[in-house]
Amino acid sequence: MLQLTYSPDTRTVSLVDRRWGVDIYRWQDRYITARELSYGYGVAYLDSLLSTLRYNYAPRPKPLPDAAAELESRDRARYIAQTTPESLLRNPQSRAACWACAQAGKSYSTEAEFWARRPVVRQAVAILAARQAQREAAKRPVVESGRIARLAAERRLSRTRDAILSAVKGLYRTATAGDHTTVVRLGSPSACGDSSKGDRYRGNCTYRKTDSTHTYTVPRDWLETVYGRDLETVDGMLVLSLEPVESADGREVYRAVWAAQGNGFALKTRRGYLVSHGGEAHLGDTVAQALRQCVRPYHRVLAHA
């Protein structure tokens, strides 16, 4: 009786006669035909059986690698090793893969790793996410730091300028032939005036016009402390600041700073007191001087009585 065995370790096929315990034929790594068998027991059967064993168990040689494919694989590995986040984003296809990761909230994907290593892909995705966040932030209306305070200061300065321009009309000498400019600032109270040469007169006249400039600096609370008390102009002069000193017996005393007329277009900053009494308000270097100006109308009435 014949027994056909196969050893996977040695990849060997053996045909053994069990009655005598001897190998009829041993085959290894090559095809066996019936003519090579020394016995004629079931030649056709053995031939088909050996063919089946060869097909199922015989080692198949590995196909030789394609030279072009191997070269392409090496070039791709070299390209991946040299890829940086910047070069990855310059490539439209790899950029699209990284953008898909950023949109999905992922740090990498299989499509993106085809173009670069995972750390490089993560850096590229982070760059795209940061750019997208900047674009979204630019679309949102963001209140600039200090913008509200600056707008409030600009509005206050505009209101103060309008009130002072209306108050100083006709109070001080200004240029008539030339141009006059009034400057209003917020800060420590002061006043100054200056003149300069302007445009030439018409015709053949070689003389130039004289321009004048008046600059008034008032505190930030001028609208509340001076304009709100209806004391912006007293004795024909502009009051720059007021600081309450006392209020008794129906009179109010303030420490005041005002602008006085100087030589030409010049202005002088004077300091003293303002006394409001009996519906009258006057300025003076001292409280007594200002108070005498307030009670003088009553003295005239008493003198004529």
C-alpha positions in Angstrom: 0.0 0.0 0.0 1.4 3.4 -1.0 1.3 6.4 1.3 2.0 9.9 0.0 3.3 12.4 2.6 4.3 16.0 2.6 6.7 17.7 5.1 6.1 21.5 5.3 9.4 22.1 7.1 11.6 20.6 4.4 9.0 21.1 1.6 9.5 17.5 0.6 7.0 15.1 -0.9 7.6 11.3 -0.2 5.9 8.3 -1.7 6.3 5.4 0.7 5.4 1.7 0.3 3.9 0.8 3.7 4.2 -2.9 3.1 8.0 -2.7 2.9 8.6 0.6 4.7 10.8 2.0 2.0 10.6 5.3 0.1 9.7 4.8 -3.5 10.5 8.4 -4.4 11.4 11.6 -2.7 10.6 14.9 -4.4 11.7 18.4 -3.4 11.1 21.7 -5.1 10.5 20.3 -8.6 7.7 18.9 -10.6 7.4 15.0 -10.8 5.9 13.2 -13.7 4.7 9.6 -13.8 7.7 8.5 -15.9 10.0 9.2 -13.0 8.2 6.7 -10.7 9.9 3.3 -10.6 6.7 1.4 -9.8 3.5 1.4 -11.9 0.9 1.3 -9.1 -1.9 3.7 -10.2 0.2 5.8 -12.5 -2.7 8.0 -13.6 -3.9 8.5 -10.0 -0.5 9.3 -8.7 0.2 11.7 -11.5 -3.0 13.7 -10.7 -2.3 13.5 -7.0 1.2 14.7 -7.3 0.1 17.5 -9.6 -2.4 18.6 -7.0 0.3 18.5 -4.2 2.6 20.5 -6.4 0.0 23.2 -7.0 -1.1 23.5 -3.4 2.2 23.0 -1.5 5.0 23.8 -3.8 6.7 27.1 -2.9 6.0 29.8 -5.4 8.8 32.2 -6.3 8.3 35.8 -5.3 7.9 38.1 -8.3 10.8 40.3 -9.0 10.2 43.9 -8.0 9.6 46.3 -10.7 12.6 48.6 -11.1 10.4 51.7 -11.9 8.2 51.0 -8.9 11.2 50.5 -6.6 12.8 53.7 -7.8 9.5 55.6 -7.3 9.2 54.2 -3.8 12.7 55.3 -3.0 12.1 58.8 -4.4 8.9 59.1 -2.4 10.6 58.0 0.8 13.3 60.7 0.2 10.6 63.3 -0.6 8.7 62.5 2.6 11.9 62.7 4.7 12.7 66.2 3.2 9.1 67.6 3.4 8.5 70.5 5.7 5.2 72.1 6.8 5.8 75.0 4.4 6.5 72.7 1.4 3.5 70.5 2.4 1.2 73.6 2.2 2.6 74.7 -1.1 1.5 71.5 -2.8 -2.2 71.8 -3.7 -3.0 68.1 -3.1 -1.3 67.8 0.3 -2.7 71.2 1.3 -6.2 69.9 0.6 -5.6 66.9 2.7 -4.3 69.0 5.6 -7.2 71.4 5.2 -9.7 68.5 5.5 -8.0 67.5 8.8 -8.3 71.1 10.1 -12.0 71.3 9.1 -12.7 68.0 10.8 -10.8 68.9 13.9 -8.1 66.2 13.4 -4.4 66.6 13.7 -3.6 64.0 10.9 -5.2 61.5 8.5 -4.1 58.7 6.3 -4.4 60.9 3.2 -2.2 63.6 4.7 0.4 61.0 5.9 0.8 59.9 2.3 2.6 63.2 1.7 4.7 63.7 4.9 5.4 62.3 8.3 2.9 62.6 11.0 4.7 65.4 13.0 5.0 67.4 9.9 1.3 66.9 9.1 0.4 68.0 12.6 2.4 71.2 12.2 0.8 72.0 8.8 -2.7 71.4 10.2 -1.9 73.7 13.1 -0.8 76.4 10.7 -4.0 76.1 8.7 -6.1 76.2 11.8 -4.4 79.3 13.1 -4.9 81.1 9.8 -8.5 80.1 9.7 -8.9 81.5 13.3 -7.3 84.8 12.2 -9.7 85.1 9.3 -12.7 84.4 11.5 -11.5 86.9 14.0 -11.0 89.6 11.3 -14.6 89.1 10.2 -16.0 89.7 13.7 -16.4 93.4 14.7 -13.9 93.8 17.6 -14.0 96.8 19.8 -10.5 98.3 19.8 -8.8 98.6 23.2 -9.5 102.1 24.6 -11.7 103.0 21.6 -14.7 103.8 23.7 -12.7 106.0 26.0 -11.1 107.7 23.1 -14.5 108.4 21.4 -15.8 109.8 24.7 -12.8 112.1 25.0 -13.2 113.3 21.4 -16.9 114.0 21.9 -16.1 115.9 25.1 -13.4 118.0 23.3 -15.8 118.7 20.5 -18.6 119.9 22.9 -16.0 122.0 24.9 -14.7 123.6 21.7 -18.2 124.6 20.5 -19.0 126.1 23.9 -15.8 128.1 24.0 -16.0 129.3 20.4 -19.5 130.6 21.1 -18.4 132.3 24.4 -15.3 134.1 23.1 -17.0 135.9 20.2 -16.2 139.6 20.6 -14.2 139.2 23.8 -10.7 139.5 22.6 -8.9 141.2 19.7 -8.5 139.1 16.6 -7.2 139.7 13.1 -9.6 141.5 10.8 -7.8 141.5 7.5 -6.1 138.1 8.0 -7.3 134.8 9.3 -8.0 134.0 12.9 -7.7 130.5 14.4 -9.0 129.4 17.8 -7.5 126.3 19.3 -9.1 124.5 22.3 -7.2 121.9 24.3 -7.9 119.9 27.5 -5.3 120.1 30.3 -3.9 122.6 32.7 -5.8 125.9 32.4 -3.9 128.5 30.4 -4.4 130.9 27.5 -2.0 132.4 25.0 -2.3 134.4 21.8 0.1 134.9 18.8 0.2 136.6 15.5 1.9 135.7 12.2 2.3 136.9 8.6 -0.5 135.7 6.3 -1.3 136.1 2.6 -0.4 139.1 0.6 -3.0 141.8 -0.2 -4.5 141.9 -3.6 -3.0 143.9 -6.4 0.5 145.4 -6.4 0.7 145.7 -2.6 3.7 144.0 -1.2 2.4 144.0 2.4 1.1 140.8 4.0 -1.9 140.4 6.1 -1.7 139.6 9.8 -3.1 136.3 11.1 -4.0 135.7 14.8 -4.2 132.6 16.8 -5.7 132.1 20.3 -5.1 128.9 22.3 -7.3 128.0 25.3 -6.5 125.1 27.5 -9.2 124.1 30.0 -9.7 121.2 32.4 -11.6 118.1 31.3 -14.5 119.0 33.6 -14.9 122.5 32.2 -18.3 121.8 31.0 -19.5 120.7 34.4 -17.5 123.1 36.7 -17.8 126.3 34.6 -20.2 126.0 31.7 -22.7 124.2 33.8 -22.8 127.1 36.4 -23.3 129.6 33.6 -20.0 131.3 34.5 -18.0 130.8 31.3 -17.7 134.6 30.7 -17.4 137.0 33.6 -16.4 140.7 33.4 -15.8 140.3 29.6 -13.3 137.5 30.0 -13.3 133.8 29.5 -13.2 131.7 32.8 -10.9 128.8 32.3 -11.4 126.9 35.5 -13.2 127.2 38.9 -12.5 125.6 42.2 -15.1 126.1 45.0 -13.7 127.7 48.2 -16.6 128.6 50.4 -20.3 129.1 50.2 -22.1 131.1 52.9 -24.5 134.0 53.4 -25.8 133.7 49.9 -22.4 134.2 48.2 -20.2 131.6 46.5 -16.4 132.0 46.3 -14.3 130.2 43.8 -10.6 130.1 43.1 -10.5 131.0 39.4 -8.3 131.1 36.3 -9.2 133.3 33.4 -7.9 134.7 30.2 -7.1 138.4 30.0 -6.3 140.6 27.0 -2.6 141.4 26.5 -0.8 143.6 24.0 -1.9 143.1 20.4 -3.4 139.7 20.0 -1.6 138.3 23.0 -3.6 136.7 25.9 -2.5 136.5 29.5 -3.4 133.8 32.1 -4.6 135.4 35.3 -5.4 133.7 38.6 -7.5 135.0 41.5 -11.0 134.6 42.8 -14.6 134.7 41.5 -17.4 135.7 43.8 -21.0 135.2 43.0 -23.4 137.2 45.2 -26.9 138.6 44.7 -27.1 137.5 41.1 -23.8 139.2 40.3 -20.5 137.5 39.5 -17.1 139.3 39.3 -13.4 138.4 39.2 -10.7 139.9 41.4 -7.2 139.3 42.6 -8.6 138.8 46.1 -11.9 137.8 47.6 -12.5 141.3 48.9 -11.9 142.9 45.6 -14.3 140.6 43.8 -16.9 141.1 46.6 -16.7 144.9 46.3 -17.5 144.5 42.6 -20.6 142.5 43.5 -22.0 144.9 46.1 -21.2 148.1 44.2 -24.6 148.2 42.5 -26.3 148.1 45.9 -24.1 151.0 47.1 -25.3 153.1 44.2 -28.9 152.4 44.9 -28.4 153.3 48.6 -26.6 156.5 47.6 -29.5 157.7 45.4 -32.1 156.6 48.0 
